[in-house]
Amino acid sequence: MVNVQQYETVFIINPALSEEQTKETVEKFRKYLTDNGSTLIHEDNIGLKPLAYPIQKKNSGYYYLIEFTAPTTLIKTLAIEYTRDEKIMRQLTTALDKHAVAYNEKRRQGLIGKKRNEEAK
Amino acid sequence: MRKQSNTMLVNEPVHKQELKKKYCRFRKHGIRYVDYKDPEFLLKFINEQGKILPRRLTGTSLKFQRKVAVAVKRARHLAILPFVADGLK
């Protein structure tokens, strides 16, 4: 059985694109993931956000987050797919360990939110 | 000048605030994962220029200082945190 792992990928799409072009890019990567035997757990359309420093002369970017489980071999080809698509300005795919998975779970139920930040003070 | 004055200086504790016991907030509050997408939390661990604060100032334990460092570097990669900044807070 192929070793299946849990991952989280965040990518920034060029803000100069029109609405449906951004949607189409997001759709393209979602399809790429589901076609290659990965199941999407959670998607977060963070949307347009200002960047901390300009990337490719742009000061804002369209962030999109996908949390999925996938066979380990898929990640390398996913990275190549990202670099091939010039609409994507930057991407980061991270493996999730059990604490990260628990954290994301709690965050979705809204437990983390403000409470943890106060508690961590 | 009689000798008595400088003995008085010797037992004067030099820095009051350093005596406050530092604790690792991750162990105290049971936080196990540092989320690189959450800037408010990460801002506590970097100074005004955007540099990562050393453990002797934040008091975090080694294990979590490494997690914080990795998270801050990932946040910088995704332009959530700047590499260099002035007056970040």
Backbone of each chain as ProteinMPNN parsed JSONL, in Angstrom:
{"seq_chain_A": "MVNVQQYETVFIINPALSEEQTKETVEKFRKYLTDNGSTLIHEDNIGLKPLAYPIQKKNSGYYYLIEFTAPTTLIKTLAIEYTRDEKIMRQLTTALDKHAVAYNEKRRQGLIGKKRNEEAK", "coords_chain_A": {"N_chain_A": [[0.88, -1.166, 0.0], [0.609, 2.187, -0.847], [2.486, 4.647, 0.845], [0.601, 6.789, 2.697], [0.24, 10.176, 3.525], [-0.352, 13.081, 5.602], [-0.845, 16.338, 4.366], [-0.278, 19.904, 3.94], [-0.933, 22.553, 1.887], [-0.032, 25.802, 0.844], [-0.68, 28.408, -1.359], [0.218, 31.32, -3.277], [-1.514, 33.372, -5.4], [-1.102, 35.339, -8.31], [-2.154, 38.68, -7.965], [-3.065, 40.221, -10.054], [-4.742, 38.928, -11.677], [-7.883, 38.116, -13.286], [-11.14, 37.482, -11.783], [-12.257, 34.976, -12.553], [-10.061, 33.762, -13.595], [-8.419, 33.35, -11.403], [-10.02, 31.599, -9.998], [-10.021, 29.496, -11.761], [-7.363, 28.686, -11.711], [-7.149, 27.785, -9.099], [-8.966, 25.733, -9.227], [-7.69, 24.094, -11.021], [-5.508, 23.116, -9.551], [-6.804, 21.817, -7.523], [-8.079, 19.819, -8.897], [-5.869, 18.51, -9.886], [-4.835, 17.417, -7.584], [-6.924, 15.744, -6.655], [-7.127, 14.008, -8.798], [-4.797, 12.545, -8.672], [-5.084, 10.661, -6.677], [-5.425, 11.783, -4.104], [-7.05, 12.816, -1.109], [-9.049, 15.565, -0.41], [-9.082, 17.364, 2.545], [-9.62, 19.783, 3.778], [-10.377, 23.073, 2.75], [-9.262, 26.439, 2.429], [-10.206, 29.503, 1.602], [-8.357, 32.023, 1.691], [-7.994, 34.4, 0.409], [-7.523, 37.783, -0.903], [-4.631, 39.292, 0.263], [-2.448, 41.673, 1.855], [1.056, 41.627, 1.086], [4.012, 40.943, 3.045], [6.373, 41.777, 1.996], [7.319, 42.988, -1.249], [6.533, 40.73, -3.869], [7.577, 39.691, -6.984], [7.218, 42.341, -7.841], [4.724, 42.885, -6.839], [2.365, 43.92, -4.388], [0.344, 42.642, -3.086], [-1.42, 39.542, -2.604], [-3.192, 36.583, -3.634], [-4.213, 34.352, -1.403], [-4.358, 30.831, -0.967], [-5.399, 27.909, 0.686], [-4.88, 24.432, 1.046], [-5.737, 21.457, 2.623], [-4.735, 18.157, 2.725], [-4.705, 14.547, 2.232], [-2.161, 12.496, 0.905], [-0.362, 10.256, -1.308], [3.149, 9.812, -0.717], [4.705, 10.173, -2.939], [3.515, 12.024, -4.513], [4.099, 14.624, -3.86], [6.454, 15.701, -4.865], [5.936, 15.903, -7.608], [3.846, 17.636, -7.478], [5.09, 19.994, -6.654], [6.623, 20.533, -8.9], [4.595, 21.009, -10.675], [3.574, 23.349, -9.626], [5.698, 25.156, -10.01], [5.734, 25.226, -12.705], [3.479, 26.587, -13.397], [2.945, 29.876, -14.094], [1.256, 31.634, -12.92], [1.213, 31.259, -10.29], [2.659, 32.721, -7.53], [4.062, 32.043, -5.253], [4.685, 29.145, -3.229], [4.014, 26.741, -0.606], [4.47, 23.627, 0.689], [3.678, 21.586, 3.354], [4.395, 18.879, 5.559], [2.158, 17.306, 7.849], [2.393, 16.72, 11.263], [1.243, 14.724, 14.08], [0.526, 16.532, 16.035], [0.094, 18.814, 14.599], [-2.06, 18.112, 13.037], [-3.986, 17.736, 15.001], [-4.099, 20.327, 15.922], [-5.113, 21.716, 13.674], [-7.567, 20.54, 13.507], [-8.76, 21.399, 15.907], [-8.791, 24.077, 15.405], [-10.604, 24.297, 13.425], [-12.905, 23.769, 14.728], [-13.102, 26.094, 16.015], [-12.013, 26.318, 18.473], [-9.455, 27.182, 18.961], [-8.783, 29.938, 17.952], [-9.344, 33.134, 19.453], [-9.1, 32.414, 22.041], [-6.866, 30.75, 22.582], [-4.797, 32.473, 22.109], [-5.065, 34.365, 24.106], [-4.677, 32.75, 26.255], [-2.111, 31.968, 25.84], [-0.695, 34.113, 26.478]], "CA_chain_A": [[0.0, 0.0, 0.0], [1.471, 3.365, -0.925], [2.507, 5.343, 2.132], [-0.216, 8.004, 2.578], [0.631, 11.123, 4.574], [-1.224, 14.269, 5.585], [-0.074, 17.523, 3.976], [-1.003, 21.177, 3.866], [-0.213, 23.386, 0.924], [-0.53, 27.173, 0.746], [-0.023, 29.049, -2.502], [-0.169, 32.714, -3.484], [-1.776, 33.593, -6.824], [-0.87, 36.714, -8.748], [-3.404, 39.424, -7.755], [-3.477, 40.969, -11.247], [-5.602, 38.094, -12.514], [-9.323, 38.367, -13.103], [-11.754, 36.596, -10.792], [-12.428, 33.568, -12.952], [-8.74, 33.144, -13.814], [-7.952, 32.838, -10.105], [-10.823, 30.394, -9.692], [-9.611, 28.414, -12.663], [-6.078, 28.161, -11.229], [-7.409, 27.004, -7.878], [-9.651, 24.516, -9.681], [-6.704, 23.244, -11.691], [-4.694, 22.376, -8.57], [-7.666, 20.887, -6.759], [-8.29, 18.652, -9.761], [-4.594, 17.782, -9.973], [-4.674, 16.628, -6.36], [-7.899, 14.652, -6.552], [-6.872, 13.005, -9.853], [-3.658, 11.672, -8.366], [-5.292, 9.808, -5.523], [-5.337, 12.401, -2.767], [-8.383, 13.256, -0.687], [-8.956, 16.909, 0.176], [-9.747, 17.383, 3.856], [-10.143, 21.095, 4.126], [-9.844, 24.138, 1.901], [-9.488, 27.732, 3.069], [-9.999, 30.552, 0.616], [-7.981, 33.166, 2.53], [-8.309, 35.553, -0.428], [-6.518, 38.805, -1.188], [-4.016, 39.82, 1.481], [-1.202, 42.396, 1.544], [2.269, 40.838, 1.364], [4.919, 41.646, 3.97], [7.385, 42.396, 1.135], [6.829, 42.782, -2.616], [6.953, 39.562, -4.651], [7.392, 40.005, -8.42], [6.756, 43.741, -7.932], [3.314, 42.997, -6.433], [2.308, 44.089, -2.937], [-0.702, 41.837, -2.447], [-1.495, 38.227, -3.25], [-4.414, 35.818, -3.358], [-3.743, 33.148, -0.697], [-5.318, 29.71, -0.94], [-4.834, 26.82, 1.499], [-5.549, 23.13, 0.879], [-5.222, 20.411, 3.512], [-5.108, 16.913, 2.021], [-3.814, 13.393, 2.443], [-1.704, 12.086, -0.429], [0.83, 9.407, -1.292], [4.323, 10.681, -0.574], [5.367, 10.443, -4.224], [2.804, 13.081, -5.253], [4.503, 15.977, -3.444], [7.482, 16.215, -5.757], [5.338, 16.309, -8.889], [3.02, 18.818, -7.198], [5.977, 21.16, -6.621], [6.985, 20.853, -10.289], [3.391, 21.596, -11.276], [3.481, 24.732, -9.153], [6.708, 26.037, -10.628], [5.442, 25.342, -14.133], [2.38, 27.541, -13.6], [3.539, 31.164, -13.726], [0.306, 32.485, -12.186], [1.461, 31.066, -8.85], [3.867, 33.49, -7.206], [4.856, 31.352, -4.241], [3.907, 28.048, -2.646], [4.695, 26.031, 0.475], [3.768, 22.396, 1.06], [4.301, 21.074, 4.584], [3.809, 17.656, 6.112], [1.528, 17.605, 9.138], [2.523, 15.645, 12.26], [-0.047, 14.524, 14.773], [0.128, 17.746, 16.77], [-0.421, 19.794, 13.631], [-3.397, 17.661, 12.633], [-4.892, 18.042, 16.129], [-4.269, 21.787, 15.968], [-6.024, 22.148, 12.605], [-8.908, 20.065, 13.885], [-9.333, 22.28, 16.934], [-8.997, 25.41, 14.847], [-11.834, 24.314, 12.612], [-14.067, 23.874, 15.624], [-13.118, 27.428, 16.608], [-11.531, 26.314, 19.869], [-8.189, 27.911, 19.093], [-9.21, 31.341, 17.832], [-8.796, 34.139, 20.363], [-8.906, 31.852, 23.391], [-5.521, 30.254, 22.838], [-3.826, 33.561, 22.154], [-5.077, 34.954, 25.453], [-4.137, 31.769, 27.198], [-0.662, 31.839, 25.655], [0.01, 35.361, 26.853]], "C_chain_A": [[0.926, 1.227, 0.0], [1.352, 4.122, 0.407], [1.736, 6.663, 1.989], [0.072, 8.892, 3.787], [-0.307, 12.32, 4.496], [-0.367, 15.507, 5.295], [-0.957, 18.754, 4.002], [-0.23, 22.045, 2.885], [-0.875, 24.757, 0.867], [0.12, 27.755, -0.496], [-0.6, 30.447, -2.695], [-0.318, 32.911, -4.985], [-1.607, 35.082, -7.114], [-2.158, 37.528, -8.632], [-3.917, 40.094, -9.022], [-4.434, 40.154, -12.107], [-7.063, 38.471, -12.291], [-9.887, 37.276, -12.193], [-11.779, 35.165, -11.307], [-11.079, 32.933, -13.251], [-8.218, 32.581, -12.501], [-8.7, 31.553, -9.775], [-10.343, 29.223, -10.512], [-8.279, 27.82, -12.184], [-6.295, 27.283, -10.014], [-8.016, 25.661, -8.279], [-8.644, 23.531, -10.279], [-5.922, 22.442, -10.653], [-5.555, 21.418, -7.766], [-7.857, 19.625, -7.583], [-7.018, 17.819, -9.811], [-4.436, 16.881, -8.749], [-5.644, 15.444, -6.363], [-7.631, 13.592, -7.617], [-5.793, 12.041, -9.421], [-3.831, 10.983, -7.032], [-5.087, 10.489, -4.195], [-6.733, 12.87, -2.399], [-8.222, 14.607, 0.013], [-9.714, 16.898, 1.496], [-10.389, 18.73, 4.085], [-9.564, 22.1, 3.16], [-10.169, 25.471, 2.553], [-9.172, 28.812, 2.048], [-9.667, 31.838, 1.356], [-8.186, 34.447, 1.732], [-7.171, 36.552, -0.502], [-5.947, 39.351, 0.118], [-2.775, 40.605, 1.092], [0.0, 41.534, 1.9], [3.19, 41.651, 2.273], [6.045, 42.304, 3.179], [6.956, 42.102, -0.3], [7.41, 41.525, -3.246], [6.618, 39.873, -6.098], [6.729, 41.372, -8.575], [5.288, 43.888, -7.546], [3.278, 43.115, -4.908], [1.158, 43.339, -2.296], [-0.788, 40.527, -3.213], [-2.757, 37.516, -2.82], [-3.973, 34.493, -2.742], [-4.813, 32.073, -0.781], [-4.653, 28.551, -0.228], [-5.608, 25.542, 1.222], [-4.9, 22.143, 1.842], [-5.677, 19.083, 2.935], [-4.217, 15.773, 2.479], [-3.421, 12.883, 1.064], [-0.562, 11.106, -0.269], [2.086, 10.273, -1.352], [4.933, 11.027, -1.93], [4.745, 11.654, -4.922], [3.432, 14.451, -5.017], [5.539, 16.556, -4.403], [6.853, 16.703, -7.062], [4.452, 17.541, -8.678], [3.881, 20.071, -7.245], [6.358, 21.556, -8.044], [5.804, 21.524, -10.976], [3.251, 23.077, -10.882], [4.456, 25.62, -9.914], [6.386, 26.228, -12.105], [4.389, 26.412, -14.375], [2.856, 28.921, -13.163], [2.534, 32.062, -12.997], [0.525, 32.367, -10.68], [2.747, 31.802, -8.502], [4.728, 32.724, -6.224], [4.023, 30.226, -3.647], [4.713, 27.402, -1.546], [3.864, 24.811, 0.828], [4.449, 21.828, 2.288], [3.608, 19.781, 5.0], [3.246, 17.994, 7.48], [1.774, 16.441, 10.079], [1.255, 15.634, 13.116], [-0.466, 15.767, 15.543], [-0.477, 18.763, 15.811], [-1.84, 19.42, 13.226], [-4.393, 18.002, 13.732], [-5.162, 19.538, 16.175], [-5.266, 22.236, 14.916], [-7.447, 21.734, 12.925], [-9.545, 21.032, 14.881], [-9.645, 23.644, 16.345], [-10.294, 25.44, 14.074], [-13.046, 24.391, 13.507], [-14.043, 25.21, 16.358], [-12.622, 27.439, 18.034], [-10.313, 27.217, 19.991], [-8.496, 29.407, 19.104], [-8.562, 32.257, 18.84], [-8.39, 33.457, 21.647], [-7.453, 31.481, 23.574], [-4.561, 31.419, 22.921], [-3.848, 34.207, 23.526], [-4.345, 34.019, 26.398], [-2.614, 31.734, 27.073], [0.069, 33.079, 26.153], [0.769, 35.137, 28.153]], "O_chain_A": [[1.898, 1.285, 0.753], [0.278, 4.219, 1.0], [2.159, 7.552, 1.251], [0.137, 8.419, 4.921], [-0.966, 12.552, 3.482], [0.691, 15.699, 5.894], [-2.183, 18.676, 4.075], [0.975, 22.246, 3.032], [-2.1, 24.873, 0.844], [1.33, 27.622, -0.683], [-1.743, 30.723, -2.33], [0.61, 32.657, -5.753], [-1.919, 35.945, -6.294], [-3.183, 37.098, -9.162], [-5.079, 40.497, -9.075], [-4.891, 40.628, -13.147], [-7.431, 39.054, -11.271], [-9.218, 36.292, -11.878], [-11.376, 34.241, -10.601], [-10.941, 31.712, -13.176], [-7.649, 31.49, -12.464], [-8.114, 30.562, -9.339], [-10.264, 28.096, -10.023], [-8.082, 26.606, -12.239], [-5.724, 26.199, -9.894], [-7.647, 24.609, -7.758], [-8.73, 22.32, -10.077], [-5.692, 21.246, -10.831], [-5.103, 20.343, -7.372], [-7.809, 18.511, -7.061], [-7.065, 16.59, -9.782], [-3.972, 15.745, -8.851], [-5.256, 14.303, -6.113], [-7.873, 12.408, -7.382], [-5.845, 10.856, -9.752], [-2.854, 10.74, -6.324], [-4.624, 9.859, -3.245], [-7.51, 13.273, -3.265], [-7.383, 14.773, 0.898], [-10.866, 16.468, 1.55], [-11.535, 18.827, 4.523], [-8.396, 22.004, 2.785], [-11.227, 25.625, 3.162], [-8.016, 29.012, 1.676], [-10.549, 32.652, 1.626], [-8.518, 35.482, 2.311], [-6.018, 36.233, -0.21], [-6.694, 39.817, 0.979], [-2.109, 40.261, 0.116], [-0.024, 40.8, 2.888], [3.154, 42.882, 2.274], [6.619, 43.291, 3.639], [6.305, 41.089, -0.555], [8.614, 41.278, -3.174], [5.495, 40.276, -6.404], [5.788, 41.529, -9.353], [4.661, 44.894, -7.878], [4.074, 42.479, -4.217], [1.003, 43.387, -1.076], [-0.29, 40.417, -4.333], [-3.324, 37.812, -1.768], [-3.437, 33.623, -3.429], [-6.008, 32.353, -0.683], [-3.492, 28.234, -0.489], [-6.838, 25.553, 1.166], [-3.677, 22.006, 1.879], [-6.866, 18.892, 2.68], [-3.138, 15.982, 3.032], [-4.251, 12.842, 0.155], [0.129, 11.1, 0.75], [2.084, 11.341, -1.966], [5.602, 12.052, -2.066], [5.358, 12.245, -5.811], [3.32, 15.341, -5.86], [5.51, 17.746, -4.717], [7.191, 17.777, -7.56], [4.317, 18.38, -9.568], [3.471, 21.091, -7.8], [6.415, 22.74, -8.374], [5.967, 22.47, -11.747], [2.866, 23.924, -11.688], [4.093, 26.691, -10.4], [6.719, 27.257, -12.692], [4.39, 27.069, -15.416], [3.142, 29.125, -11.983], [2.904, 33.13, -12.508], [0.103, 33.22, -9.9], [3.796, 31.549, -9.094], [5.955, 32.733, -6.321], [2.799, 30.332, -3.565], [5.941, 27.489, -1.531], [2.703, 24.931, 1.217], [5.66, 21.608, 2.281], [2.402, 19.614, 4.818], [3.775, 18.851, 8.188], [1.421, 15.304, 9.766], [0.331, 16.42, 12.907], [-1.657, 16.038, 15.696], [-1.422, 19.475, 16.148], [-2.71, 20.281, 13.087], [-5.492, 18.488, 13.463], [-6.285, 19.974, 16.429], [-6.16, 23.033, 15.201], [-8.402, 22.462, 12.658], [-10.7, 21.432, 14.732], [-10.623, 24.291, 16.722], [-11.002, 26.448, 14.054], [-14.071, 24.971, 13.15], [-14.875, 25.443, 17.234], [-12.777, 28.434, 18.741], [-10.149, 27.926, 20.984], [-8.468, 30.049, 20.153], [-7.355, 32.173, 19.066], [-7.426, 33.876, 22.287], [-6.846, 31.835, 24.585], [-3.611, 31.385, 23.704], [-2.8, 34.561, 24.066], [-3.521, 34.431, 27.214], [-1.907, 31.502, 28.054], [1.297, 33.096, 26.239], [1.428, 36.05, 28.649]]}, "seq_chain_B": "MRKQSNTMLVNEPVHKQELKKKYCRFRKHGIRYVDYKDPEFLLKFINEQGKILPRRLTGTSLKFQRKVAVAVKRARHLAILPFVADGLK", "coords_chain_B": {"N_chain_B": [[37.174, 58.705, 53.886], [34.956, 56.379, 55.104], [35.213, 52.745, 55.194], [32.81, 51.575, 55.06], [30.875, 52.294, 53.165], [31.127, 50.998, 50.561], [30.688, 48.351, 51.172], [28.035, 48.313, 51.567], [27.114, 48.538, 49.02], [27.615, 46.042, 47.979], [25.764, 44.023, 48.692], [23.604, 44.809, 47.212], [20.98, 43.967, 45.162], [21.446, 43.811, 41.68], [19.89, 43.794, 39.166], [16.53, 44.147, 39.14], [14.347, 43.119, 37.516], [15.3, 40.804, 36.404], [15.054, 38.863, 38.223], [12.558, 37.82, 38.012], [10.862, 34.841, 37.471], [11.441, 33.068, 34.52], [9.342, 31.416, 32.122], [8.552, 28.579, 30.041], [6.311, 29.211, 27.645], [5.077, 27.402, 26.046], [5.2, 24.929, 27.271], [3.903, 25.531, 29.593], [1.275, 26.263, 28.822], [0.603, 24.116, 27.404], [0.839, 24.042, 24.604], [1.303, 22.501, 21.517], [1.896, 22.787, 18.846], [3.26, 25.063, 16.529], [1.773, 27.396, 14.64], [2.445, 28.389, 11.38], [0.951, 30.127, 9.992], [-0.187, 32.055, 11.494], [0.052, 35.167, 12.249], [-0.24, 36.914, 14.526], [0.43, 35.418, 16.772], [3.048, 34.706, 16.225], [4.308, 37.133, 16.254], [5.012, 37.597, 18.826], [7.435, 36.487, 19.141], [9.335, 37.736, 17.691], [11.536, 40.563, 17.157], [11.459, 44.223, 16.846], [12.784, 44.609, 14.443], [12.09, 42.388, 13.094], [13.559, 40.2, 13.672], [14.269, 36.927, 15.019], [13.6, 36.338, 18.426], [15.991, 35.614, 21.006], [16.312, 32.692, 23.136], [16.98, 33.334, 25.748], [15.672, 35.664, 26.219], [12.961, 35.189, 25.669], [12.544, 32.896, 27.067], [11.72, 30.412, 26.206], [11.686, 26.816, 25.858], [14.237, 24.65, 24.436], [13.269, 22.805, 22.555], [10.839, 23.921, 21.673], [11.687, 26.409, 20.857], [13.002, 25.788, 18.502], [10.854, 24.931, 16.971], [9.45, 27.291, 16.778], [11.283, 28.838, 15.376], [11.375, 27.515, 12.907], [8.74, 27.897, 12.117], [8.604, 30.697, 11.908], [10.38, 31.121, 9.832], [9.053, 29.849, 7.769], [6.795, 31.447, 7.62], [7.95, 33.787, 6.797], [8.757, 33.009, 4.289], [6.312, 32.781, 2.992], [5.583, 35.379, 2.845], [4.112, 36.294, 4.993], [5.315, 37.202, 7.243], [7.75, 39.82, 7.449], [11.172, 39.798, 6.143], [13.076, 41.723, 6.868], [12.337, 44.476, 8.916], [11.133, 47.685, 10.073], [10.09, 48.903, 13.097], [8.028, 47.019, 13.616], [6.097, 46.072, 15.392]], "CA_chain_B": [[35.887, 58.016, 53.599], [35.097, 55.093, 55.826], [35.076, 51.608, 54.271], [31.475, 50.991, 55.223], [29.901, 52.596, 52.079], [31.022, 50.075, 49.414], [30.094, 47.035, 51.533], [26.573, 48.443, 51.424], [26.785, 48.333, 47.596], [27.82, 44.65, 47.525], [24.587, 43.146, 48.737], [22.457, 45.466, 46.567], [20.693, 43.201, 43.916], [21.699, 44.771, 40.596], [18.735, 43.975, 38.254], [15.344, 43.62, 39.809], [13.372, 42.325, 36.733], [15.795, 39.485, 35.978], [14.746, 37.83, 39.212], [11.217, 37.261, 37.717], [11.156, 33.51, 36.912], [10.968, 32.959, 33.119], [8.796, 30.066, 31.916], [8.326, 28.288, 28.626], [4.848, 29.345, 27.528], [4.516, 26.239, 25.35], [4.973, 23.846, 28.248], [2.952, 25.965, 30.631], [-0.108, 26.263, 28.336], [0.317, 22.881, 26.689], [0.732, 24.232, 23.152], [2.232, 21.525, 20.947], [2.198, 23.067, 17.444], [3.342, 26.496, 16.249], [1.195, 27.551, 13.32], [3.201, 29.429, 10.675], [0.033, 31.024, 9.277], [-0.869, 32.87, 12.489], [1.069, 36.174, 12.553], [-0.276, 37.564, 15.853], [1.157, 34.614, 17.759], [4.489, 34.713, 15.92], [4.887, 38.455, 16.54], [5.539, 37.61, 20.206], [8.766, 35.873, 19.191], [10.317, 38.468, 16.885], [11.637, 41.946, 17.68], [10.913, 45.233, 15.926], [13.362, 44.495, 13.091], [11.665, 41.15, 12.46], [14.492, 39.117, 13.981], [13.74, 35.97, 16.0], [14.149, 36.649, 19.744], [16.711, 34.474, 21.59], [15.615, 31.985, 24.223], [17.225, 33.946, 27.07], [14.688, 36.735, 26.445], [11.579, 34.69, 25.692], [12.434, 31.848, 28.074], [11.13, 29.159, 25.711], [12.626, 25.684, 25.92], [14.956, 24.45, 23.169], [12.438, 22.085, 21.603], [9.83, 24.796, 21.073], [12.364, 27.492, 20.152], [13.263, 25.329, 17.128], [9.588, 24.929, 16.221], [9.126, 28.692, 16.499], [12.196, 29.322, 14.33], [10.933, 26.954, 11.617], [7.462, 28.53, 11.757], [8.858, 32.075, 11.492], [11.009, 31.104, 8.505], [8.022, 29.516, 6.781], [5.93, 32.622, 7.472], [8.679, 34.763, 5.977], [8.736, 32.537, 2.891], [4.997, 33.05, 2.424], [5.349, 36.829, 2.937], [3.224, 36.658, 6.095], [6.181, 38.033, 8.086], [8.836, 40.36, 6.629], [12.522, 39.369, 6.524], [13.582, 42.866, 7.638], [11.264, 45.469, 9.073], [11.457, 48.621, 11.163], [8.858, 49.257, 13.812], [7.071, 46.007, 13.162], [4.981, 45.816, 16.333]], "C_chain_B": [[35.978, 56.659, 54.306], [34.775, 53.952, 54.883], [33.611, 51.205, 54.142], [30.67, 51.185, 53.951], [29.923, 51.49, 51.015], [30.521, 48.689, 49.844], [28.576, 47.12, 51.328], [26.197, 48.15, 49.963], [26.754, 46.836, 47.253], [26.498, 43.894, 47.566], [23.357, 43.809, 48.108], [22.131, 44.65, 45.302], [20.698, 44.141, 42.72], [20.443, 44.919, 39.733], [17.513, 43.354, 38.896], [14.611, 42.682, 38.851], [13.944, 40.957, 36.395], [15.383, 38.408, 36.98], [13.416, 37.16, 38.887], [11.465, 35.93, 36.98], [10.597, 33.441, 35.484], [10.388, 31.559, 32.944], [8.591, 29.858, 30.422], [6.821, 28.243, 28.423], [4.265, 28.124, 26.842], [4.237, 25.121, 26.331], [3.898, 24.256, 29.231], [1.535, 25.823, 30.085], [-0.395, 25.028, 27.5], [0.108, 23.073, 25.216], [1.735, 23.273, 22.516], [2.622, 21.872, 19.516], [2.208, 24.572, 17.233], [2.869, 26.686, 14.81], [1.896, 28.689, 12.585], [2.258, 30.401, 9.983], [-0.585, 32.06, 10.207], [0.084, 33.982, 12.945], [0.995, 36.748, 13.958], [0.555, 36.764, 16.851], [2.651, 34.693, 17.51], [5.124, 36.058, 16.261], [5.49, 38.494, 17.932], [6.991, 37.152, 20.229], [9.756, 36.595, 18.295], [10.37, 39.909, 17.391], [11.201, 42.923, 16.608], [11.503, 45.068, 14.534], [12.927, 43.193, 12.417], [12.6, 40.001, 12.744], [13.871, 38.208, 15.036], [14.414, 36.244, 17.347], [14.87, 35.428, 20.304], [15.959, 33.898, 22.782], [15.823, 32.697, 25.548], [16.247, 35.09, 27.312], [13.284, 36.15, 26.549], [11.429, 33.558, 26.708], [11.852, 30.559, 27.543], [12.18, 28.043, 25.764], [13.151, 25.404, 24.512], [14.046, 23.823, 22.121], [11.465, 23.023, 20.906], [10.472, 25.996, 20.397], [12.647, 27.074, 18.713], [11.978, 25.352, 16.32], [9.22, 26.359, 15.842], [9.994, 29.19, 15.354], [11.748, 28.808, 12.962], [9.666, 27.658, 11.162], [7.7, 29.944, 11.251], [9.467, 32.072, 10.094], [9.995, 30.741, 7.429], [7.131, 30.724, 6.543], [6.635, 33.672, 6.618], [8.638, 34.336, 4.517], [7.421, 32.891, 2.227], [4.618, 34.518, 2.543], [4.288, 37.161, 3.969], [4.006, 37.532, 7.062], [7.274, 38.595, 7.189], [10.179, 39.786, 7.065], [13.166, 40.468, 7.377], [12.449, 43.886, 7.735], [11.772, 46.494, 10.073], [10.14, 49.052, 11.797], [7.761, 48.312, 13.432], [5.849, 45.965, 14.057], [3.88, 46.841, 16.151]], "O_chain_B": [[36.935, 55.905, 54.131], [34.122, 54.169, 53.862], [33.239, 50.543, 53.173], [29.836, 50.333, 53.645], [28.853, 51.059, 50.584], [29.999, 47.933, 49.025], [27.925, 46.14, 50.966], [25.132, 47.6, 49.682], [26.001, 46.399, 46.383], [26.139, 43.207, 46.61], [22.221, 43.443, 48.41], [22.97, 44.639, 44.401], [20.019, 45.168, 42.743], [19.956, 46.036, 39.564], [17.485, 42.151, 39.16], [14.264, 41.57, 39.248], [13.182, 40.028, 36.124], [15.358, 37.219, 36.664], [13.134, 36.074, 39.394], [12.189, 35.896, 35.985], [9.419, 33.722, 35.264], [10.883, 30.608, 33.549], [8.472, 30.808, 29.648], [6.136, 27.366, 28.948], [3.085, 27.823, 27.023], [3.208, 24.449, 26.262], [3.081, 23.437, 29.653], [0.662, 25.317, 30.791], [-1.486, 24.886, 26.947], [-0.697, 22.368, 24.608], [2.895, 23.232, 22.927], [3.589, 21.309, 19.003], [1.307, 25.281, 17.682], [3.496, 26.191, 13.874], [1.948, 29.815, 13.081], [2.712, 31.406, 9.437], [-1.414, 32.86, 9.774], [0.838, 33.795, 13.899], [2.033, 37.048, 14.549], [1.284, 37.329, 17.666], [3.44, 34.743, 18.453], [6.324, 36.133, 16.525], [6.369, 39.309, 18.209], [7.705, 37.388, 21.204], [10.89, 36.142, 18.138], [9.409, 40.419, 17.967], [10.642, 42.526, 15.585], [10.829, 45.345, 13.542], [13.343, 42.915, 11.292], [12.472, 38.935, 12.14], [13.054, 38.648, 15.845], [15.637, 36.369, 17.419], [14.408, 34.306, 20.099], [15.082, 34.544, 23.355], [14.934, 32.672, 26.4], [16.004, 35.461, 28.46], [12.501, 36.558, 27.407], [10.32, 33.282, 27.165], [11.514, 29.676, 28.332], [13.385, 28.292, 25.721], [12.58, 25.864, 23.523], [14.037, 24.235, 20.961], [11.28, 22.939, 19.692], [9.895, 26.558, 19.466], [12.549, 27.893, 17.8], [11.975, 25.732, 15.149], [8.742, 26.617, 14.737], [9.509, 29.883, 14.46], [11.738, 29.552, 11.982], [9.515, 27.983, 9.985], [7.078, 30.362, 10.274], [9.124, 32.912, 9.262], [10.057, 31.255, 6.312], [6.749, 31.003, 5.407], [6.003, 34.361, 5.818], [8.505, 35.166, 3.618], [7.39, 33.256, 1.052], [3.453, 34.871, 2.36], [3.622, 38.191, 3.856], [3.466, 38.478, 7.636], [7.695, 37.919, 6.251], [10.329, 39.34, 8.202], [13.719, 40.205, 8.445], [11.712, 44.124, 6.778], [12.709, 46.232, 10.827], [9.214, 49.5, 11.121], [6.692, 48.726, 12.982], [4.718, 45.842, 13.585], [2.867, 46.789, 16.848]]}, "name": "protein", "num_of_chains": 2, "seq": "MVNVQQYETVFIINPALSEEQTKETVEKFRKYLTDNGSTLIHEDNIGLKPLAYPIQKKNSGYYYLIEFTAPTTLIKTLAIEYTRDEKIMRQLTTALDKHAVAYNEKRRQGLIGKKRNEEAKMRKQSNTMLVNEPVHKQELKKKYCRFRKHGIRYVDYKDPEFLLKFINEQGKILPRRLTGTSLKFQRKVAVAVKRARHLAILPFVADGLK"}
